Amino acid sequence: MDLRLLPTAGAALSPAQAAALRAAQKALAAKAAAGAAVNPAGPAAAAPRAVPQAGFGEALRNALREVSAAQNRASELQNRVQMGDRSVSLEETMVAMQKAQIGFQAALHVRNRMMQAYTDVMNMQV
């Protein structure tokens, strides 16, 4: 992942960025739910089919690939603008950079929550 898009430690999110981050988190959750969705008829109806179900790990891998692709695209557009390519607009580049940053922030929040959940489970008394 491209760490240049990581916000500084003391930087707070603007309301628009926070709303965009929440929307990105909801989109990731929806993709994960769609990937792990079972046949509406129930688990018994899905059993005869030999179609592998995408799990949480696969959904997370796909989301991280999408974040990485967005960062790569933003970096490519940024390089093209810096080189003077007239076919790429500055606005398109800035939008791509913001999308990549929001996606990275969402992935970072998911990772932090997963690590917190893991720590909570490991600290449980048995």
C-alpha positions as CSV (number, residue, x, y, z in Angstrom):
1,M,0.0,0.0,0.0
2,D,1.1,3.5,-0.6
3,L,1.8,5.2,2.7
4,R,2.1,8.6,1.2
5,L,-1.7,8.8,1.3
6,L,-1.8,8.1,5.0
7,P,-3.0,11.2,7.0
8,T,-0.8,12.7,9.6
9,A,-1.3,11.5,13.2
10,G,-2.8,14.8,14.4
11,A,-5.0,15.4,11.4
12,A,-8.7,15.2,12.1
13,L,-11.2,14.2,9.4
14,S,-13.5,16.9,8.1
15,P,-17.3,16.1,8.2
16,A,-17.2,15.4,4.4
17,Q,-14.3,13.0,4.8
18,A,-16.0,11.3,7.7
19,A,-19.2,10.9,5.7
20,A,-17.2,9.5,2.8
21,L,-15.3,7.2,5.1
22,R,-18.6,5.8,6.5
23,A,-19.9,5.3,3.0
24,A,-16.8,3.4,2.0
25,Q,-17.1,1.3,5.1
26,K,-20.7,0.5,4.3
27,A,-19.7,-0.4,0.8
28,L,-17.0,-2.7,2.0
29,A,-19.5,-4.3,4.4
30,A,-22.1,-4.7,1.7
31,K,-19.5,-6.4,-0.6
32,A,-18.5,-8.7,2.2
33,A,-22.1,-9.5,2.9
34,A,-22.8,-10.1,-0.8
35,G,-19.8,-12.4,-1.1
36,A,-20.8,-14.4,1.9
37,A,-24.5,-14.5,1.3
38,V,-26.2,-17.8,1.3
39,N,-29.0,-18.9,-1.1
40,P,-32.2,-17.2,0.1
41,A,-34.0,-20.6,0.2
42,G,-31.7,-21.5,3.2
43,P,-28.5,-23.5,3.8
44,A,-30.2,-26.8,3.0
45,A,-31.0,-25.6,-0.5
46,A,-27.5,-24.4,-1.1
47,A,-25.9,-27.8,0.0
48,P,-26.4,-29.7,-3.3
49,R,-24.5,-27.1,-5.3
50,A,-20.7,-27.4,-5.4
51,V,-20.1,-23.6,-5.7
52,P,-17.5,-22.5,-3.2
53,Q,-18.7,-19.8,-0.9
54,A,-16.5,-16.7,-0.6
55,G,-15.6,-16.1,3.1
56,F,-14.6,-13.1,5.1
57,G,-10.9,-13.6,4.2
58,E,-11.6,-13.5,0.5
59,A,-13.9,-10.4,0.8
60,L,-11.1,-8.7,2.8
61,R,-8.5,-9.7,0.2
62,N,-10.6,-8.3,-2.6
63,A,-11.2,-5.1,-0.7
64,L,-7.5,-4.7,-0.1
65,R,-6.8,-5.3,-3.8
66,E,-9.3,-2.6,-4.7
67,V,-7.7,-0.2,-2.3
68,S,-4.3,-1.0,-3.8
69,A,-5.6,-0.6,-7.3
70,A,-7.1,2.8,-6.4
71,Q,-3.8,3.9,-4.9
72,N,-1.9,2.7,-8.0
73,R,-4.3,4.6,-10.3
74,A,-4.0,7.8,-8.3
75,S,-0.2,7.5,-8.3
76,E,-0.2,6.9,-12.1
77,L,-2.5,9.9,-12.7
78,Q,-0.3,12.1,-10.4
79,N,2.8,11.1,-12.4
80,R,1.1,11.8,-15.7
81,V,0.0,15.3,-14.5
82,Q,3.5,16.0,-13.3
83,M,4.9,15.0,-16.6
84,G,2.6,17.4,-18.4
85,D,0.2,14.9,-20.0
86,R,-2.7,17.1,-21.2
87,S,-5.1,14.1,-21.5
88,V,-5.3,13.9,-17.7
89,S,-7.1,16.6,-15.8
90,L,-6.0,17.9,-12.4
91,E,-9.6,17.4,-11.1
92,E,-9.6,13.8,-12.2
93,T,-6.3,13.3,-10.4
94,M,-7.4,14.9,-7.2
95,V,-10.6,12.9,-7.1
96,A,-8.6,9.7,-7.6
97,M,-6.2,10.7,-4.9
98,Q,-9.1,11.4,-2.5
99,K,-10.8,8.1,-3.3
100,A,-7.6,6.2,-2.7
101,Q,-7.0,8.0,0.6
102,I,-10.6,7.3,1.8
103,G,-10.3,3.7,0.8
104,F,-7.0,3.4,2.7
105,Q,-8.4,5.0,5.8
106,A,-11.4,2.6,5.7
107,A,-9.0,-0.4,5.4
108,L,-6.9,1.0,8.2
109,H,-10.0,1.3,10.4
110,V,-11.1,-2.2,9.6
111,R,-7.6,-3.5,10.5
112,N,-7.6,-1.6,13.8
113,R,-11.0,-2.9,14.7
114,M,-10.0,-6.5,13.8
115,M,-6.9,-6.1,15.9
116,Q,-8.9,-4.8,18.8
117,A,-11.4,-7.7,18.5
118,Y,-8.5,-10.2,18.4
119,T,-6.9,-8.6,21.5
120,D,-10.3,-8.7,23.3
121,V,-10.8,-12.3,22.5
122,M,-7.3,-13.2,23.6
123,N,-7.7,-11.4,26.9
124,M,-11.0,-13.2,27.8
125,Q,-11.0,-15.4,30.8
126,V,-11.9,-19.0,30.0
